């Protein structure tokens, strides 16, 4: 209960706790959690160690970890089609803050 000027109001303690946890959670925490939910633990650890700091702040604001993983899996498949040749691809998609264009600067290796 919260006492506001002599009146009492109930609040959702669990809801407040969830909002606080979300507010202090880092994008990299969600990236790690998503990797571990989709890959074998050892593979998830290796991918996280290699790519945890590879995403720009702008990218992190526009896209979530699941989108990052999906994009770079696609880039990995494209790389296999190019038979090992490296390159940049301009990616344009809708994120939380409108359209976002960014070069895909690296390719996530296949499992």
C-alpha positions in Angstrom: 0.0 0.0 0.0 1.1 3.6 -0.7 0.0 6.4 1.6 -0.6 9.5 -0.5 -1.8 12.5 1.6 -3.6 10.4 4.0 -5.3 8.2 1.4 -4.2 4.6 0.7 -3.9 3.1 -2.7 -3.1 -0.5 -3.6 -0.5 -1.2 -6.3 0.6 -4.3 -8.1 3.9 -5.2 -6.5 4.7 -8.0 -9.0 3.9 -5.7 -11.9 6.1 -3.0 -10.5 8.9 -5.5 -9.9 8.7 -6.7 -13.5 8.9 -3.1 -14.8 11.9 -2.4 -12.7 13.7 -5.5 -13.9 12.9 -4.7 -17.5 14.2 -1.1 -17.0 17.6 -2.2 -15.7 18.0 -5.2 -18.1 20.7 -4.9 -20.8 20.2 -5.7 -24.5 23.1 -8.1 -24.1 21.3 -10.0 -21.3 18.3 -10.6 -23.7 20.8 -11.5 -26.5 22.4 -14.1 -24.3 19.0 -15.5 -23.1 17.7 -15.7 -26.7 20.9 -17.5 -27.9 20.6 -20.0 -25.1 16.9 -20.6 -25.9 17.7 -21.3 -29.6 21.2 -22.9 -29.6 23.0 -25.6 -27.7 24.6 -24.1 -24.5 28.2 -24.4 -25.7 27.4 -22.9 -29.1 25.4 -20.1 -27.5 28.3 -19.2 -25.3 30.7 -19.1 -28.2 28.4 -16.9 -30.3 27.7 -14.6 -27.4 31.5 -14.2 -26.7 32.1 -13.3 -30.3 29.1 -11.0 -31.0 27.9 -9.6 -27.7 29.5 -6.2 -28.5 29.2 -6.3 -32.3 25.8 -4.5 -32.5 25.8 -0.7 -32.5 23.6 1.2 -30.0 21.4 2.4 -32.9 20.8 -1.2 -34.0 20.1 -2.3 -30.4 17.5 0.5 -30.1 15.8 -0.5 -33.4 15.9 -4.3 -33.1 15.7 -7.0 -30.5 18.0 -9.9 -30.0 15.8 -12.4 -31.8 15.8 -10.1 -34.9 19.6 -9.8 -34.8 20.0 -13.6 -34.6 17.6 -14.2 -37.5 19.3 -11.5 -39.6 22.7 -12.9 -39.2 21.6 -16.5 -39.7 20.3 -15.3 -43.0 23.6 -13.5 -43.7 25.4 -16.8 -42.9 23.2 -18.7 -45.4 24.0 -16.0 -48.0 27.7 -16.3 -47.3 27.5 -20.0 -47.9 25.9 -19.3 -51.3 28.8 -17.0 -52.1 31.2 -19.8 -51.3 33.2 -18.0 -48.6 33.4 -14.6 -50.2 33.0 -11.8 -47.7 31.0 -8.6 -48.3 28.6 -6.1 -46.9 24.8 -6.1 -47.4 22.6 -3.1 -46.7 19.7 -4.2 -44.6 16.5 -2.2 -44.4 13.7 -3.1 -42.1 11.1 -1.7 -39.8 12.2 -1.5 -36.2 10.6 -0.1 -33.1 11.6 3.5 -34.2 10.7 3.3 -37.9 12.8 2.3 -40.8 16.4 1.4 -40.2 19.2 0.9 -42.7 22.5 -0.6 -41.6 25.2 -2.6 -43.2 25.5 -6.2 -42.2 29.2 -6.0 -41.2 29.8 -9.6 -40.2 28.4 -13.1 -40.8 27.5 -15.4 -38.0 29.2 -18.7 -38.7 27.1 -21.7 -39.3 26.7 -24.2 -36.4 
